[in-house]
Amino acid sequence: MPEQATPEPEPVAPEETGYTSDGVPTFDSVREKIETRYGTAIGSAELASETPEGRAVEEQYDARQRAAAERLAEIRKSMTGDDQ
């Protein structure tokens, strides 16, 4: 019974796998991965801001920012000695 030779695997171009023959990711594959993650993050943020919970969190953040700015103004005023 003759043995069948196993065919050698076809070499795959780096553009198809996203990696070089040394296993290093190509620039295009890295850029694509970053763009995909960025797009997902932007989309998630937009969807989250449309929910009631998302709006409540934004309102809480804005209120904290205003309170922090007011407190900072008080501290600066007290350091300049304007209240004497």
N, CA, C and O atoms as a Tinker XYZ file with bonds, in Angstrom:
   336  protein
     1  N      0.850000   -1.166000    0.000000    73     2
     2  CA     0.000000    0.000000    0.000000    64     1     3
     3  C      0.897000    1.231000    0.000000    63     2     4     5
     4  O      1.654000    1.427000    0.951000    81     3
     5  N      0.840000    2.056000   -1.022000    73     3     6
     6  CA     1.713000    3.212000   -1.106000    64     5     7
     7  C      1.250000    4.312000   -0.140000    63     6     8     9
     8  O      0.057000    4.577000    0.012000    81     7
     9  N      2.231000    4.932000    0.497000    73     7    10
    10  CA     1.911000    6.025000    1.422000    64     9    11
    11  C      1.668000    7.299000    0.640000    63    10    12    13
    12  O      2.378000    7.609000   -0.316000    81    11
    13  N      0.653000    8.030000    1.063000    73    11    14
    14  CA     0.362000    9.289000    0.412000    64    13    15
    15  C      1.175000   10.388000    1.088000    63    14    16    17
    16  O      1.233000   10.482000    2.314000    81    15
    17  N      1.780000   11.191000    0.278000    73    15    18
    18  CA     2.554000   12.298000    0.818000    64    17    19
    19  C      1.596000   13.406000    1.239000    63    18    20    21
    20  O      0.658000   13.750000    0.519000    81    19
    21  N      1.856000   13.953000    2.421000    73    19    22
    22  CA     1.013000   15.068000    2.870000    64    21    23
    23  C      1.484000   16.328000    2.176000    63    22    24    25
    24  O      2.677000   16.630000    2.161000    81    23
    25  N      0.562000   17.052000    1.609000    73    23    26
    26  CA     0.955000   18.260000    0.888000    64    25    27
    27  C      1.463000   19.336000    1.856000    63    26    28    29
    28  O      0.989000   19.456000    2.986000    81    27
    29  N      2.415000   20.090000    1.388000    73    27    30
    30  CA     2.950000   21.201000    2.172000    64    29    31
    31  C      1.879000   22.283000    2.246000    63    30    32    33
    32  O      1.185000   22.536000    1.261000    81    31
    33  N      1.739000   22.919000    3.398000    73    31    34
    34  CA     0.749000   24.003000    3.469000    64    33    35
    35  C      1.170000   25.163000    2.591000    63    34    36    37
    36  O      2.351000   25.484000    2.462000    81    35
    37  N      0.176000   25.774000    1.998000    73    35    38
    38  CA     0.432000   26.921000    1.134000    64    37    39
    39  C      0.883000   28.096000    1.986000    63    38    40    41
    40  O      0.285000   28.360000    3.029000    81    39
    41  N      1.922000   28.805000    1.571000    73    39    42
    42  CA     2.314000   29.999000    2.327000    64    41    43
    43  C      1.232000   31.060000    2.203000    63    42    44    45
    44  O      0.670000   31.282000    1.131000    81    43
    45  N      0.960000   31.699000    3.310000    73    43    46
    46  CA    -0.092000   32.714000    3.351000    64    45    47
    47  C      0.576000   34.078000    3.426000    63    46    48    49
    48  O      1.507000   34.292000    4.202000    81    47
    49  N      0.083000   34.989000    2.610000    73    47    50
    50  CA     0.631000   36.343000    2.599000    64    49    51
    51  C      0.321000   37.037000    3.918000    63    50    52    53
    52  O     -0.743000   36.806000    4.492000    81    51
    53  N      1.239000   37.898000    4.425000    73    51    54
    54  CA     1.005000   38.586000    5.699000    64    53    55
    55  C     -0.274000   39.415000    5.703000    63    54    56    57
    56  O     -0.891000   39.593000    6.753000    81    55
    57  N     -0.677000   39.922000    4.543000    73    55    58
    58  CA    -1.879000   40.735000    4.484000    64    57    59
    59  C     -3.126000   39.925000    4.849000    63    58    60    61
    60  O     -4.105000   40.476000    5.353000    81    59
    61  N     -3.084000   38.618000    4.592000    73    59    62
    62  CA    -4.253000   37.783000    4.842000    64    61    63
    63  C     -4.380000   37.399000    6.309000    63    62    64    65
    64  O     -5.495000   37.277000    6.814000    81    63
    65  N     -3.281000   37.211000    6.993000    73    63    66
    66  CA    -3.326000   36.771000    8.387000    64    65    67
    67  C     -3.165000   37.922000    9.362000    63    66    68    69
    68  O     -3.621000   37.844000   10.503000    81    67
    69  N     -2.516000   38.992000    8.917000    73    67    70
    70  CA    -2.241000   40.101000    9.816000    64    69    71
    71  C     -0.927000   39.943000   10.546000    63    70    72    73
    72  O     -0.577000   40.784000   11.374000    81    71
    73  N     -0.190000   38.883000   10.258000    73    71    74
    74  CA     1.099000   38.623000   10.901000    64    73    75
    75  C      2.145000   38.273000    9.856000    63    74    76    77
    76  O      1.833000   37.689000    8.818000    81    75
    77  N      3.387000   38.637000   10.141000    73    75    78
    78  CA     4.483000   38.261000    9.257000    64    77    79
    79  C      4.832000   36.801000    9.505000    63    78    80    81
    80  O      4.277000   36.171000   10.405000    81    79
    81  N      5.738000   36.269000    8.719000    73    79    82
    82  CA     6.154000   34.879000    8.908000    64    81    83
    83  C      6.863000   34.682000   10.241000    63    82    84    85
    84  O      6.950000   33.559000   10.736000    81    83
    85  N      7.373000   35.773000   10.829000    73    83    86
    86  CA     8.026000   35.692000   12.138000    64    85    87
    87  C      7.033000   35.820000   13.283000    63    86    88    89
    88  O      7.423000   35.735000   14.448000    81    87
    89  N      5.764000   36.022000   12.977000    73    87    90
    90  CA     4.743000   36.124000   14.008000    64    89    91
    91  C      4.521000   37.535000   14.520000    63    90    92    93
    92  O      3.873000   37.727000   15.549000    81    91
    93  N      5.054000   38.524000   13.811000    73    91    94
    94  CA     4.896000   39.922000   14.210000    64    93    95
    95  C      3.669000   40.495000   13.515000    63    94    96    97
    96  O      3.506000   40.321000   12.307000    81    95
    97  N      2.798000   41.183000   14.270000    73    95    98
    98  CA     1.616000   41.761000   13.612000    64    97    99
    99  C      2.015000   42.835000   12.612000    63    98   100   101
   100  O      2.972000   43.579000   12.829000    81    99
   101  N      1.277000   42.907000   11.524000    73    99   102
   102  CA     1.558000   43.929000   10.520000    64   101   103
   103  C      0.970000   45.260000   10.979000    63   102   104   105
   104  O      0.072000   45.300000   11.820000    81   103
   105  N      1.485000   46.339000   10.417000    73   103   106
   106  CA     1.010000   47.672000   10.762000    64   105   107
   107  C     -0.482000   47.796000   10.467000    63   106   108   109
   108  O     -1.235000   48.340000   11.275000    81   107
   109  N     -0.903000   47.293000    9.317000    73   107   110
   110  CA    -2.317000   47.383000    8.934000    64   109   111
   111  C     -3.213000   46.630000    9.914000    63   110   112   113
   112  O     -4.297000   47.108000   10.247000    81   111
   113  N     -2.776000   45.465000   10.379000    73   111   114
   114  CA    -3.620000   44.706000   11.306000    64   113   115
   115  C     -3.720000   45.410000   12.653000    63   114   116   117
   116  O     -4.779000   45.396000   13.280000    81   115
   117  N     -2.636000   46.022000   13.100000    73   115   118
   118  CA    -2.665000   46.763000   14.361000    64   117   119
   119  C     -3.566000   47.989000   14.225000    63   118   120   121
   120  O     -4.387000   48.261000   15.101000    81   119
   121  N     -3.411000   48.720000   13.135000    73   119   122
   122  CA    -4.245000   49.899000   12.909000    64   121   123
   123  C     -5.724000   49.511000   12.862000    63   122   124   125
   124  O     -6.561000   50.192000   13.454000    81   123
   125  N     -6.045000   48.433000   12.169000    73   123   126
   126  CA    -7.428000   47.994000   12.071000    64   125   127
   127  C     -7.988000   47.617000   13.443000    63   126   128   129
   128  O     -9.133000   47.942000   13.760000    81   127
   129  N     -7.187000   46.938000   14.246000    73   127   130
   130  CA    -7.638000   46.555000   15.580000    64   129   131
   131  C     -7.904000   47.790000   16.440000    63   130   132   133
   132  O     -8.901000   47.844000   17.161000    81   131
   133  N     -7.013000   48.780000   16.364000    73   131   134
   134  CA    -7.190000   50.007000   17.141000    64   133   135
   135  C     -8.433000   50.756000   16.675000    63   134   136   137
   136  O     -9.222000   51.218000   17.500000    81   135
   137  N     -8.615000   50.878000   15.375000    73   135   138
   138  CA    -9.786000   51.580000   14.842000    64   137   139
   139  C    -11.081000   50.875000   15.241000    63   138   140   141
   140  O    -12.079000   51.534000   15.533000    81   139
   141  N    -11.071000   49.560000   15.254000    73   139   142
   142  CA   -12.253000   48.801000   15.649000    64   141   143
   143  C    -12.578000   49.038000   17.110000    63   142   144   145
   144  O    -13.732000   49.267000   17.472000    81   143
   145  N    -11.553000   48.982000   17.947000    73   143   146
   146  CA   -11.786000   49.211000   19.384000    64   145   147
   147  C    -12.246000   50.636000   19.649000    63   146   148   149
   148  O    -13.115000   50.866000   20.490000    81   147
   149  N    -11.670000   51.585000   18.940000    73   147   150
   150  CA   -12.060000   52.986000   19.109000    64   149   151
   151  C    -13.523000   53.177000   18.705000    63   150   152   153
   152  O    -14.290000   53.828000   19.414000    81   151
   153  N    -13.893000   52.612000   17.577000    73   151   154
   154  CA   -15.276000   52.716000   17.115000    64   153   155
   155  C    -16.243000   52.075000   18.090000    63   154   156   157
   156  O    -17.325000   52.611000   18.330000    81   155
   157  N    -15.874000   50.947000   18.651000    73   155   158
   158  CA   -16.715000   50.274000   19.634000    64   157   159
   159  C    -16.873000   51.133000   20.883000    63   158   160   161
   160  O    -17.969000   51.245000   21.431000    81   159
   161  N    -15.777000   51.737000   21.329000    73   159   162
   162  CA   -15.826000   52.580000   22.525000    64   161   163
   163  C    -16.713000   53.802000   22.299000    63   162   164   165
   164  O    -17.510000   54.161000   23.165000    81   163
   165  N    -16.576000   54.437000   21.144000    73   163   166
   166  CA   -17.393000   55.612000   20.830000    64   165   167
   167  C    -18.868000   55.213000   20.777000    63   166   168   169
   168  O    -19.720000   55.902000   21.338000    81   167
   169  N    -19.162000   54.121000   20.117000    73   167   170
   170  CA   -20.544000   53.651000   20.022000    64   169   171
   171  C    -21.127000   53.311000   21.380000    63   170   172   173
   172  O    -22.282000   53.634000   21.654000    81   171
   173  N    -20.351000   52.669000   22.227000    73   171   174
   174  CA   -20.823000   52.330000   23.567000    64   173   175
   175  C    -21.115000   53.581000   24.375000    63   174   176   177
   176  O    -22.118000   53.644000   25.087000    81   175
   177  N    -20.241000   54.580000   24.267000    73   175   178
   178  CA   -20.451000   55.827000   24.991000    64   177   179
   179  C    -21.714000   56.529000   24.510000    63   178   180   181
   180  O    -22.473000   57.061000   25.320000    81   179
   181  N    -21.942000   56.534000   23.217000    73   179   182
   182  CA   -23.144000   57.168000   22.676000    64   181   183
   183  C    -24.402000   56.443000   23.140000    63   182   184   185
   184  O    -25.391000   57.077000   23.508000    81   183
   185  N    -24.361000   55.131000   23.122000    73   183   186
   186  CA   -25.527000   54.375000   23.572000    64   185   187
   187  C    -25.771000   54.575000   25.064000    63   186   188   189
   188  O    -26.916000   54.714000   25.494000    81   187
   189  N    -24.705000   54.590000   25.847000    73   187   190
   190  CA   -24.839000   54.756000   27.299000    64   189   191
   191  C    -25.413000   56.120000   27.644000    63   190   192   193
   192  O    -26.178000   56.247000   28.600000    81   191
   193  N    -25.051000   57.143000   26.874000    73   191   194
   194  CA   -25.550000   58.484000   27.185000    64   193   195
   195  C    -27.025000   58.640000   26.837000    63   194   196   197
   196  O    -27.665000   59.592000   27.283000    81   195
   197  N    -27.570000   57.728000   26.055000    73   195   198
   198  CA   -28.971000   57.799000   25.671000    64   197   199
   199  C    -29.898000   57.133000   26.681000    63   198   200   201
   200  O    -31.116000   57.288000   26.585000    81   199
   201  N    -29.356000   56.402000   27.640000    73   199   202
   202  CA   -30.185000   55.739000   28.635000    64   201   203
   203  C    -30.421000   56.672000   29.815000    63   202   204   205
   204  O    -29.636000   57.595000   30.035000    81   203
   205  N    -31.479000   56.449000   30.572000    73   203   206
   206  CA   -31.712000   57.284000   31.767000    64   205   207
   207  C    -30.558000   57.205000   32.765000    63   206   208   209
   208  O    -30.193000   58.207000   33.379000    81   207
   209  N    -29.991000   56.019000   32.925000    73   207   210
   210  CA   -28.862000   55.861000   33.834000    64   209   211
   211  C    -27.656000   56.661000   33.361000    63   210   212   213
   212  O    -26.949000   57.281000   34.155000    81   211
   213  N    -27.437000   56.634000   32.048000    73   211   214
   214  CA   -26.315000   57.378000   31.479000    64   213   215
   215  C    -26.474000   58.870000   31.665000    63   214   216   217
   216  O    -25.506000   59.570000   31.962000    81   215
   217  N    -27.684000   59.358000   31.493000    73   215   218
   218  CA   -27.931000   60.796000   31.702000    64   217   219
   219  C    -27.757000   61.162000   33.160000    63   218   220   221
   220  O    -27.233000   62.233000   33.470000    81   219
   221  N    -28.190000   60.287000   34.069000    73   219   222
   222  CA   -28.037000   60.557000   35.499000    64   221   223
   223  C    -26.563000   60.639000   35.872000    63   222   224   225
   224  O    -26.168000   61.496000   36.662000    81   223
   225  N    -25.766000   59.770000   35.319000    73   223   226
   226  CA   -24.330000   59.798000   35.601000    64   225   227
   227  C    -23.711000   61.086000   35.073000    63   226   228   229
   228  O    -22.871000   61.689000   35.741000    81   227
   229  N    -24.116000   61.509000   33.887000    73   227   230
   230  CA   -23.605000   62.763000   33.324000    64   229   231
   231  C    -23.995000   63.953000   34.194000    63   230   232   233
   232  O    -23.191000   64.859000   34.411000    81   231
   233  N    -25.235000   63.947000   34.692000    73   231   234
   234  CA   -25.686000   65.031000   35.560000    64   233   235
   235  C    -24.902000   65.051000   36.865000    63   234   236   237
   236  O    -24.541000   66.121000   37.355000    81   235
   237  N    -24.634000   63.873000   37.433000    73   235   238
   238  CA   -23.839000   63.790000   38.660000    64   237   239
   239  C    -22.422000   64.301000   38.413000    63   238   240   241
   240  O    -21.865000   65.024000   39.239000    81   239
   241  N    -21.854000   63.933000   37.301000    73   239   242
   242  CA   -20.508000   64.385000   36.967000    64   241   243
   243  C    -20.475000   65.909000   36.831000    63   242   244   245
   244  O    -19.574000   66.563000   37.356000    81   243
   245  N    -21.453000   66.467000   36.129000    73   243   246
   246  CA   -21.506000   67.920000   35.961000    64   245   247
   247  C    -21.657000   68.624000   37.305000    63   246   248   249
   248  O    -21.011000   69.643000   37.548000    81   247
   249  N    -22.507000   68.086000   38.182000    73   247   250
   250  CA   -22.700000   68.688000   39.506000    64   249   251
   251  C    -21.400000   68.641000   40.309000    63   250   252   253
   252  O    -21.065000   69.608000   40.993000    81   251
   253  N    -20.676000   67.543000   40.234000    73   251   254
   254  CA   -19.387000   67.434000   40.952000    64   253   255
   255  C    -18.367000   68.412000   40.391000    63   254   256   257
   256  O    -17.602000   69.016000   41.144000    81   255
   257  N    -18.353000   68.572000   39.073000    73   255   258
   258  CA   -17.417000   69.515000   38.460000    64   257   259
   259  C    -17.714000   70.941000   38.914000    63   258   260   261
   260  O    -16.796000   71.700000   39.226000    81   259
   261  N    -19.011000   71.310000   38.952000    73   259   262
   262  CA   -19.386000   72.650000   39.416000    64   261   263
   263  C    -18.997000   72.851000   40.877000    63   262   264   265
   264  O    -18.453000   73.895000   41.237000    81   263
   265  N    -19.272000   71.859000   41.714000    73   263   266
   266  CA   -18.929000   71.957000   43.135000    64   265   267
   267  C    -17.423000   72.079000   43.324000    63   266   268   269
   268  O    -16.962000   72.850000   44.166000    81   267
   269  N    -16.658000   71.326000   42.549000    73   267   270
   270  CA   -15.198000   71.390000   42.645000    64   269   271
   271  C    -14.695000   72.762000   42.223000    63   270   272   273
   272  O    -13.796000   73.312000   42.858000    81   271
   273  N    -15.262000   73.318000   41.163000    73   271   274
   274  CA   -14.846000   74.642000   40.697000    64   273   275
   275  C    -15.172000   75.711000   41.738000    63   274   276   277
   276  O    -14.375000   76.620000   41.970000    81   275
   277  N    -16.349000   75.600000   42.367000    73   275   278
   278  CA   -16.724000   76.556000   43.411000    64   277   279
   279  C    -15.783000   76.453000   44.607000    63   278   280   281
   280  O    -15.346000   77.468000   45.149000    81   279
   281  N    -15.479000   75.244000   45.010000    73   279   282
   282  CA   -14.579000   75.031000   46.158000    64   281   283
   283  C    -13.185000   75.561000   45.840000    63   282   284   285
   284  O    -12.557000   76.184000   46.696000    81   283
   285  N    -12.698000   75.330000   44.650000    73   283   286
   286  CA   -11.386000   75.826000   44.245000    64   285   287
   287  C    -11.361000   77.345000   44.271000    63   286   288   289
   288  O    -10.373000   77.947000   44.693000    81   287
   289  N    -12.439000   77.964000   43.823000    73   287   290
   290  CA   -12.522000   79.425000   43.858000    64   289   291
   291  C    -12.490000   79.926000   45.295000    63   290   292   293
   292  O    -11.853000   80.940000   45.579000    81   291
   293  N    -13.171000   79.226000   46.214000    73   291   294
   294  CA   -13.141000   79.607000   47.629000    64   293   295
   295  C    -11.732000   79.508000   48.196000    63   294   296   297
   296  O    -11.280000   80.400000   48.914000    81   295
   297  N    -11.043000   78.422000   47.871000    73   295   298
   298  CA    -9.681000   78.216000   48.375000    64   297   299
   299  C     -8.757000   79.301000   47.840000    63   298   300   301
   300  O     -7.959000   79.863000   48.591000    81   299
   301  N     -8.857000   79.596000   46.564000    73   299   302
   302  CA    -8.009000   80.642000   45.975000    64   301   303
   303  C     -8.284000   82.002000   46.621000    63   302   304   305
   304  O     -7.361000   82.767000   46.899000    81   303
   305  N     -9.552000   82.288000   46.851000    73   303   306
   306  CA    -9.920000   83.545000   47.467000    64   305   307
   307  C     -9.344000   83.650000   48.870000    63   306   308   309
   308  O     -8.839000   84.702000   49.262000    81   307
   309  N     -9.419000   82.552000   49.629000    73   307   310
   310  CA    -8.907000   82.581000   50.994000    64   309   311
   311  C     -7.372000   82.710000   51.022000    63   310   312   313
   312  O     -6.816000   83.234000   51.987000    81   311
   313  N     -6.712000   82.250000   50.005000    73   311   314
   314  CA    -5.241000   82.319000   49.959000    64   313   315
   315  C     -4.750000   83.710000   49.571000    63   314   316   317
   316  O     -3.623000   84.080000   49.900000    81   315
   317  N     -5.580000   84.483000   48.878000    73   315   318
   318  CA    -5.149000   85.816000   48.472000    64   317   319
   319  C     -5.351000   86.836000   49.578000    63   318   320   321
   320  O     -4.809000   87.939000   49.507000    81   319
   321  N     -6.122000   86.486000   50.596000    73   319   322
   322  CA    -6.325000   87.385000   51.719000    64   321   323
   323  C     -7.378000   88.418000   51.454000    63   322   324   325
   324  O     -7.383000   89.456000   52.116000    81   323
   325  N     -8.271000   88.191000   50.521000    73   323   326
   326  CA    -9.314000   89.165000   50.199000    64   325   327
   327  C    -10.359000   89.284000   51.312000    63   326   328   329
   328  O    -11.083000   90.278000   51.371000    81   327
   329  N    -10.443000   88.295000   52.185000    73   327   330
   330  CA   -11.491000   88.301000   53.201000    64   329   331
   331  C    -11.059000   89.031000   54.479000    63   330   332   333
   332  O    -11.794000   88.961000   55.464000    81   331
   333  N     -9.932000   89.714000   54.527000    73   331   334
   334  CA    -9.440000   90.391000   55.733000    64   333   335
   335  C    -10.032000   91.740000   55.892000    63   334   336
   336  O     -9.723000   92.440000   56.856000    81   335
